[in-house]
Amino acid sequence: MIQYIERLERDFLFIEHGFKEQEKKALADYKSNDSEYIKNLALLAYESDVYQVRMYAVFLLGYLSNDKEILIFMRDEVSKDNNWRVQEVLAKAFDEFCKTTGYETSLPIIDEWLNHNNPNIRRAVIEGLRRWTSRPYFREHPTEAIKRIATLKVDTSEYVRKSVGNALRDISKKFPNLIKEEIKSWNVENKEIKKVYKLASKIIEV
């Protein structure tokens, strides 16, 4: 297994953009091996100094995330990774969890992560589920998506607030009136909220 990871390090080291190769390899490995092997492989690969291999590992963790231990590892360990590309994959892995579990069934975990004190965790939810209203459950219940996203308009992290604005803008393409209704009461005297407002209202008339 260590030799396999060393080979991945050589293969992935010079991939500077995107994630498709890591995702493709992770899915192929996941489908070709039993879950216990993949769990051990993912955890070992995540120890790599090569961030591209950690990205591969997080894709594997996403496929395994119906395992509570794995989901906790994603929340408590992967969220601390200092490479932004790994955080992008964490968002995708969280969406994989929601897709596998069912978005409505996942609501308690979605809410738990949205209220976590680590901004990487909060952003993983916002980014992972974009476009929220293209996902089952939220497609039929757009206000459930909007109220969850909008709560973070005053988030302490600028990059979370930016994600909030972009996610609401996404939803405004299909549900402009719902976004108008949401943002009309925002206090745009607050400079942070005003920035989110501008993003959220970018393609609608308010």
C-alpha positions in Angstrom: 0.0 0.0 0.0 2.9 2.4 0.8 4.5 1.6 -2.5 1.2 2.4 -4.3 0.9 5.7 -2.6 4.5 6.5 -3.5 3.6 5.8 -7.1 0.6 8.1 -6.8 2.9 10.8 -5.5 5.1 10.5 -8.6 2.1 10.4 -10.9 0.2 13.4 -9.3 3.1 15.6 -8.3 3.1 17.7 -11.4 -0.6 18.2 -11.7 -1.0 21.8 -10.8 -4.5 22.6 -11.9 -7.9 20.8 -11.4 -8.8 17.6 -9.7 -10.2 15.3 -12.4 -7.2 12.9 -12.4 -7.3 12.4 -8.7 -11.1 12.0 -8.8 -11.0 9.5 -11.6 -8.3 7.4 -9.9 -10.1 7.6 -6.5 -13.4 6.4 -8.1 -11.6 3.5 -9.9 -9.8 2.4 -6.8 -13.0 2.6 -4.7 -14.9 0.5 -7.2 -12.1 -2.1 -7.4 -11.6 -2.8 -3.7 -13.5 -3.6 -0.5 -14.4 -0.7 1.8 -11.9 -1.7 4.6 -9.0 -1.7 2.2 -10.1 1.7 0.8 -10.5 3.1 4.3 -6.9 2.1 5.2 -5.7 3.4 1.8 -7.5 6.8 2.2 -6.2 7.4 5.7 -2.6 6.5 4.7 -2.7 8.5 1.6 -4.0 11.5 3.6 -0.7 11.5 5.5 1.2 12.3 2.2 3.1 15.5 2.0 2.0 15.8 -1.6 -1.3 17.8 -1.6 -2.5 16.2 -4.8 -2.4 12.8 -3.1 -4.3 14.2 -0.1 -6.9 15.4 -2.6 -7.2 11.8 -3.9 -7.5 10.6 -0.3 -10.4 13.0 0.4 -12.2 11.8 -2.7 -12.0 8.3 -1.3 -13.2 9.5 2.1 -16.2 11.1 0.5 -17.1 7.7 -1.0 -16.8 6.2 2.4 -18.5 9.0 4.4 -21.6 7.0 5.4 -19.1 5.6 7.9 -19.5 7.9 10.9 -15.8 7.6 11.8 -14.8 8.8 8.3 -17.3 11.7 8.4 -15.8 12.8 11.7 -12.3 12.5 10.3 -13.4 14.7 7.4 -14.8 17.3 9.8 -12.1 17.3 12.4 -8.9 16.6 10.4 -9.4 17.3 6.7 -10.9 20.7 7.6 -7.5 21.7 9.1 -5.6 21.0 5.9 -3.7 24.2 5.0 -4.0 23.6 1.2 -7.0 25.3 -0.4 -7.3 22.7 -3.1 -7.8 20.0 -0.4 -10.6 22.2 1.0 -12.2 22.3 -2.4 -12.3 18.5 -2.4 -13.6 18.4 1.1 -16.6 20.3 -0.2 -17.1 17.7 -2.9 -16.7 14.9 -0.4 -19.4 16.4 1.8 -21.8 16.6 -1.1 -21.0 13.0 -1.8 -22.0 12.2 1.7 -25.3 14.1 1.3 -26.0 12.5 -2.1 -25.4 9.0 -0.7 -27.3 9.5 2.5 -30.1 11.6 1.0 -30.2 15.4 1.3 -33.2 15.5 3.5 -31.9 12.8 5.8 -28.6 14.7 5.9 -30.2 17.9 7.2 -29.0 17.4 10.8 -25.4 17.0 9.6 -25.7 19.9 7.2 -26.9 22.1 10.1 -24.2 20.8 12.4 -21.5 21.6 9.9 -23.0 25.0 9.1 -22.8 25.9 12.7 -19.3 24.6 13.3 -16.6 27.0 14.6 -14.2 26.2 11.7 -14.9 28.3 8.6 -13.5 25.6 6.4 -16.3 23.3 7.6 -19.0 25.9 7.1 -17.7 26.7 3.6 -17.5 23.0 2.7 -21.3 22.8 3.1 -22.0 26.1 1.2 -19.7 25.2 -1.7 -20.3 21.5 -1.7 -24.1 21.8 -2.3 -23.9 24.5 -5.0 -26.1 24.8 -6.8 -28.3 23.9 -3.8 -31.6 24.0 -5.6 -30.3 21.5 -8.2 -30.1 18.9 -5.4 -33.0 16.6 -4.4 -35.1 18.0 -1.5 -33.8 21.5 -1.9 -35.1 21.5 -5.5 -38.6 21.1 -4.1 -37.9 23.2 -1.0 -35.8 26.2 -2.1 -36.6 28.2 1.0 -35.0 25.5 3.1 -31.8 26.1 1.2 -32.0 29.9 1.2 -32.6 30.2 5.0 -29.6 28.0 5.7 -27.3 29.8 3.4 -28.5 33.3 4.3 -27.8 32.7 8.0 -24.1 32.9 7.3 -24.3 36.4 5.6 -22.7 37.8 8.8 -20.1 35.0 9.1 -16.8 36.0 10.7 -14.9 34.6 7.6 -14.9 36.7 4.5 -14.4 33.7 2.3 -17.5 32.0 3.8 -19.5 35.2 3.2 -18.3 35.3 -0.4 -19.5 31.7 -0.8 -22.8 32.7 0.7 -23.3 35.5 -1.8 -22.4 33.3 -4.7 -24.6 30.5 -3.6 -27.6 32.8 -3.3 -26.8 34.3 -6.7 -26.9 30.7 -8.1 -30.4 30.2 -6.7 -31.6 33.6 -8.0 -31.3 32.3 -11.5 -34.3 30.0 -10.9 -35.9 31.6 -7.9 -35.3 35.4 -8.2 -38.4 36.4 -6.2 -37.4 34.2 -3.3 -33.9 35.8 -3.2 -35.5 39.3 -3.5 -37.7 38.5 -0.5 -34.8 37.2 1.5 -32.4 40.1 0.9 -34.9 43.0 1.1 -34.7 43.1 4.9 -30.9 42.9 5.1 -29.1 45.7 6.8 -26.8 47.0 4.0 -25.4 49.7 6.2 -23.3 46.8 7.5 -20.3 46.7 5.1 -19.9 42.9 5.3 -23.6 42.3 4.6 -23.5 44.8 1.8 -20.8 42.8 0.0 -22.8 39.6 0.3 -25.9 41.5 -0.9 -24.1 42.7 -4.0 -23.1 39.2 -4.9 -26.5 37.7 -4.1 -28.4 40.4 -6.1 -26.0 40.6 -9.0 -28.3 39.2 -11.7 -31.7 40.2 -10.4 -33.4 43.6 -10.2 -34.0 44.8 -6.6 
